[in-house]
Amino acid sequence: MKRGKGLTFVGDSRIQKYDKPKLNRDYSEFPGRTEEFYPDFLLKEWVTGAVFLIGFLCLTVAHPAPLERVADPTDTGYIPLPDWYFLFLYQILKYTYASGPFNIIGAMVIPGLGVGALLLAPWLDNNKERRWTKRPVAAAMMLISFGIIFYTTWESVAYHDWETQNQQGQIVFSNLDTEDPVFQDLIRSNCTSCHGGELTGGSGPNLIEPDLNAETVNAFVTNGSGDMPAFEDQLTEEEIQQISEFVANLELTSRDEAEN
């Protein structure tokens, strides 16, 4: 046991006291390798974020989001299309095993499994190895998921009718009076499901642009044409004539005339 001047002990024990090296040394000891969080690191983050924000704002100004006509919940002929990052889910809902009677699988089960696997990822694969080549399970799941998302997104874009999509959402100005009793009582319940909420076309043709006369419209409504059913057993002659005259008077107008 050591004895002598200059030796100190912890309390009244015989354990010699000594100074431990500092664990957290001053940043100045590492020039160029680290920095203080505030203001150095935080300022760099703000500058980087500002650059990306300005770039994003410039992009939105140069390429504004396309606008479509006012949404109409009564227009059952309108085919909605989600944003590009949801197209893979939109495509899955078209498959037989995820649509119709199995719609709950495509709408709830498959997305639920994906989100659940993402939340449980830290517990499903707790390998501490950082290189993906040494984590075959996690890497395989990631590649398979990416492949499915990429393929379904591509398939949704490739087989979508973009021409019809652009036409059904196109903003058209006409003299259509949605407050007219004929529109409210007859056309909304019998015509808009196929011809669109503004009669600009859906699964049925556009009724605004063609120059139709009342006699032609009356014949179509009474007897039907192609996929269009006949309404002679559902509507009276007077109601059919009111619809015919209303449609025959429709025409394209300017924006100012439509707003007035």
C-alpha positions in Angstrom: 0.0 0.0 0.0 1.4 3.4 -1.0 2.0 6.0 1.7 3.4 9.5 1.6 2.7 13.1 1.1 0.5 14.2 -1.9 -1.6 11.1 -1.8 -5.3 11.5 -1.4 -8.0 8.9 -0.8 -11.8 8.7 -1.4 -13.5 9.5 1.9 -12.0 7.4 4.7 -11.3 4.5 2.5 -8.0 3.2 1.2 -8.9 3.7 -2.5 -6.6 6.2 -4.1 -8.2 9.2 -5.7 -7.1 10.2 -9.2 -8.3 12.5 -12.0 -10.1 10.9 -14.9 -9.5 12.3 -18.4 -12.3 14.5 -19.8 -14.8 12.5 -21.8 -16.3 15.5 -23.5 -13.5 17.6 -24.7 -13.9 21.1 -26.1 -14.8 21.5 -29.8 -11.8 23.6 -30.4 -9.7 20.4 -30.0 -11.2 19.1 -33.3 -10.7 21.9 -35.8 -12.6 21.3 -39.0 -14.2 18.0 -37.9 -17.1 19.1 -35.8 -19.0 22.3 -34.8 -21.5 23.6 -32.3 -25.2 22.9 -33.0 -26.1 26.5 -32.5 -25.5 28.6 -34.5 -23.1 26.8 -36.9 -24.9 23.6 -37.6 -28.4 25.0 -37.4 -27.5 27.9 -39.7 -26.4 25.5 -42.4 -29.6 23.5 -42.1 -31.7 26.7 -42.5 -29.7 27.8 -45.5 -30.1 24.4 -47.1 -33.8 24.3 -46.4 -34.2 27.8 -47.8 -32.5 26.8 -51.1 -34.9 23.8 -51.5 -37.9 25.9 -50.6 -37.0 28.6 -53.1 -36.5 26.0 -55.8 -39.8 24.4 -55.0 -41.6 27.7 -55.1 -40.0 28.5 -58.5 -41.2 25.1 -59.8 -44.8 25.7 -58.7 -44.8 29.1 -60.4 -43.3 27.8 -63.6 -45.6 24.7 -63.7 -48.8 25.4 -61.7 -51.0 22.5 -60.7 -53.6 21.7 -63.4 -57.1 22.8 -62.4 -60.3 20.9 -63.3 -63.9 21.9 -63.2 -65.8 22.2 -59.9 -66.3 18.8 -58.3 -69.8 17.4 -58.6 -70.7 14.4 -56.3 -73.7 13.6 -58.4 -71.5 13.0 -61.5 -71.1 9.3 -61.3 -69.5 9.2 -64.8 -66.4 11.0 -63.6 -63.4 8.8 -63.1 -61.1 10.1 -60.4 -57.3 9.6 -60.5 -55.2 9.9 -57.4 -51.8 11.6 -57.3 -48.8 9.7 -58.7 -47.6 8.5 -55.3 -50.9 6.6 -54.8 -51.2 5.2 -58.3 -49.9 1.8 -57.2 -52.8 1.4 -54.7 -55.2 2.7 -57.3 -53.9 -0.1 -59.7 -54.2 -2.8 -57.0 -57.9 -2.0 -56.6 -58.4 -2.9 -60.3 -57.3 -6.5 -59.8 -59.8 -9.3 -59.3 -58.6 -10.3 -55.9 -58.8 -6.7 -54.6 -62.0 -5.4 -56.2 -65.7 -6.2 -56.2 -66.5 -8.6 -53.4 -62.8 -8.5 -52.4 -62.6 -4.7 -52.2 -61.9 -4.9 -48.5 -58.6 -6.7 -49.3 -57.4 -4.0 -51.7 -58.6 -1.1 -49.6 -57.8 -2.3 -46.1 -55.8 -5.6 -45.8 -53.0 -5.0 -48.3 -52.3 -1.3 -47.2 -52.6 -2.4 -43.6 -50.0 -5.2 -44.1 -47.6 -2.7 -45.7 -47.9 -0.1 -43.0 -47.7 -2.7 -40.3 -44.6 -4.2 -41.7 -43.0 -0.7 -41.9 -43.9 0.0 -38.2 -42.6 -3.4 -37.1 -39.4 -3.2 -39.2 -37.1 -2.5 -36.2 -38.3 -5.7 -34.5 -38.6 -7.9 -37.5 -35.0 -7.3 -38.5 -32.7 -6.2 -35.6 -29.5 -7.0 -37.3 -26.9 -4.4 -36.4 -25.0 -4.9 -39.7 -25.2 -1.7 -41.8 -24.2 -3.1 -45.2 -27.3 -4.3 -47.1 -25.5 -7.2 -48.6 -25.2 -8.7 -45.1 -28.9 -8.2 -44.4 -30.5 -10.5 -46.9 -34.0 -10.6 -45.3 -34.4 -6.8 -45.1 -32.8 -6.2 -48.5 -35.0 -8.8 -50.1 -38.2 -7.2 -48.6 -37.1 -3.8 -49.7 -36.4 -4.8 -53.3 -39.6 -6.8 -53.6 -41.6 -3.9 -52.2 -39.9 -1.4 -54.6 -40.5 -3.8 -57.5 -44.2 -4.1 -56.8 -44.7 -0.4 -56.3 -42.7 0.5 -59.5 -44.6 -2.1 -61.6 -48.1 -1.2 -60.4 -47.4 2.5 -60.8 -46.2 2.0 -64.4 -49.1 -0.2 -65.2 -51.6 2.3 -63.9 -50.0 5.1 -66.0 -49.6 2.9 -69.2 -53.2 1.7 -69.3 -55.1 4.8 -68.2 -57.2 6.7 -70.7 -55.5 10.1 -70.4 -57.5 11.6 -73.3 -60.7 10.9 -71.5 -59.2 12.1 -68.2 -58.3 15.5 -69.7 -61.7 15.9 -71.3 -63.8 15.0 -68.3 -61.9 17.5 -66.1 -61.7 20.3 -68.7 -63.2 23.6 -67.6 -66.0 24.5 -70.1 -68.0 27.6 -70.0 -71.6 27.3 -71.1 -75.1 28.8 -70.6 -76.0 25.8 -68.4 -78.3 26.9 -65.6 -78.0 24.5 -62.8 -80.7 26.3 -60.9 -83.3 25.7 -63.6 -86.1 23.4 -62.3 -85.7 21.2 -65.4 -82.1 20.6 -64.6 -82.8 20.1 -60.9 -85.8 17.8 -61.2 -85.2 15.9 -64.5 -81.7 16.2 -65.9 -79.7 15.8 -62.6 -81.5 12.5 -61.8 -81.5 11.0 -65.3 -78.7 12.5 -67.4 -75.7 13.6 -65.3 -74.7 10.1 -64.3 -73.6 9.4 -67.9 -73.1 12.8 -69.4 -71.4 14.5 -66.5 -72.5 17.0 -63.9 -72.2 19.9 -66.4 -73.2 17.7 -69.4 -69.8 18.0 -70.9 -69.4 14.3 -71.2 -68.5 11.2 -69.2 -69.4 7.7 -70.1 -71.9 9.4 -72.5 -71.1 12.1 -75.1 -70.8 15.8 -74.6 -74.2 17.6 -74.8 -72.9 21.1 -74.8 -70.7 21.3 -77.9 -72.9 19.5 -80.5 -75.5 21.6 -82.2 -78.5 19.5 -81.3 -82.1 20.4 -82.1 -85.0 19.5 -79.8 -86.4 16.8 -82.2 -83.1 14.9 -82.3 -82.7 15.0 -78.5 -86.4 13.9 -78.1 -85.8 10.9 -80.3 -82.7 9.9 -78.4 -84.3 10.2 -75.0 -87.5 8.4 -76.1 -86.0 5.5 -78.0 -82.4 5.4 -76.7 -79.3 4.9 -78.8 -76.5 2.4 -78.5 -75.7 2.0 -74.8 -78.2 4.8 -73.9 -81.4 3.3 -72.6 -84.9 4.5 -73.7 -86.8 6.7 -71.2 -90.2 6.5 -72.7 -91.4 4.2 -69.9 -89.7 6.3 -67.2 -90.6 9.8 -68.2 -93.8 11.4 -69.6 -93.9 13.0 -73.0 -94.0 16.4 -71.4 -90.9 15.7 -69.3 -89.0 14.4 -72.3 -89.9 17.5 -74.3 -88.7 19.7 -71.4 -85.4 17.9 -71.4 -85.1 18.1 -75.2 -85.7 21.8 -75.2 -83.3 22.4 -72.4 -80.4 20.4 -74.1 -81.1 22.0 -77.5 -80.6 25.5 -76.0 -77.2 24.6 -74.5 -74.1 26.3 -76.1 -70.6 27.3 -75.3 -70.0 30.8 -74.0 -67.2 32.9 -72.8 -66.1 33.0 -69.2 -67.6 36.5 -68.7 -70.9 35.5 -70.1 -71.0 32.3 -68.0 -70.3 34.2 -64.8 -72.9 36.8 -65.6 
